[in-house]
Amino acid sequence: MQKTMSRMLIETSVRNALARCEESPERATRNLVDLGLNFSNGRFQKRLLTTIQRMLANQDSAYYPLIRDVLENVDSERLLRFGVNLGYEGCTLGARTIRAVEAEHDFNVPWALSLVVDGSLPERLPRYGQVIRQGLELGIHTFLLKIEGDPACAASLPLLAEDGAFVLFLEGRQITRELVDALRPVQNILVVVRSGPEAERACARLRLAQFPYGVYARYRSAGGVLDEAWFAGILPLHPILAFLVPERGCPRPDQQEVYRRVCALRNEQRYPVVPIELKRDLLWIDKMISDDDVMAVFDSRGDLHTGDGPACGPDCNVFRADLPDIFHRALAKRAALSR
């Protein structure tokens, strides 16, 4: 990764701010947000950071204990690498590239790329590497990897894009001591553990190794996730983020209701964990970065899914076609379709 002067300046500023966090985590966090606003020039970054700035004005916010816990228990270089890759590379440089590609080619480029990686098929790893590099060329710097089977491949894929931000979704049983050791050299990752009986041990291992991590659950309907019992139940695991992921076929009204409640919980700031409705929040970010809100999920067979419907067909399989060709076929700009 060749660092630009802007990136080096941002890293130095953030590193200095993190070093001062021991004196006053609350003040240092507000300074970090102010610093982000000074460096940001996109509408998404400014809107997000302004919202955070407003929330941190609440001295009783439950996010302050969360911030203190993160600063005390997460390696600062991991926070820096993942955060700068997500914010600067993804939301500034990457967003600029995405808009340029969309304007030139009349197809949409999603802000984040989701891949279901079958770790039991190591012969596919070179192709996943090509897909990640193609994504970077299009401006995508955020990669969500759901790892199935042997998770050892998770240690190698983020190293292919050192300026990318990788979110690894794993089952609790997959997070062994061996996997944690394999991931120690990899600093541009956030690990997300599926909630359940095995999550406690997995999160304890990640916390001991000073990894940033979250917890996730899948839902089929709005019932069961809106009573807040799930959020309260995961607090002893000390996650930074709590992801809710809709199952395929979950009714759209249920997804909208869950998203409405997640937004309300974020604004209320009652829990020391940040709730995320993965699908709707990704679409919201994508809408802020470019005109159309799109998403791209490639399942373990390589088939593209863009939303609630079925796969997009054999011509949109990532093992048979390259990303630009797939996006040209499946993600044409709405303005181009209407011409």
Secondary structure, 3 states (H helix, E strand, C coil): CCCCHHHHHHHHHHHHHHHHHHCCHHHHHHHHHHHHHHHCCCHHHHHHHHHHHHHCCCCCCCHHHHHHHHHHHCCHHHHHHHHHHHHHHHHHHHHHHHHHHHHHHCECCCCEEEEEEECCCHHHHHHHHHHHHHHHHHCCCEEEEEEECCHHHHHCHHHHCCCCEEEEEECHHHCCHHHHHHHCCCCCEEEEEECCCCHHHHHHHHHHCCCCEEEEEEECCCCCCCCCHHHHHHHHHCCCEEEEEECCCCCHHHHHHHHHHHHHHHHHCCCCCEEEEHHHHHHHHHHHHCCCCCCEEECCCCEEECCCCCCCCHHHECCCCCHHHHHHHHCECHHHHCC
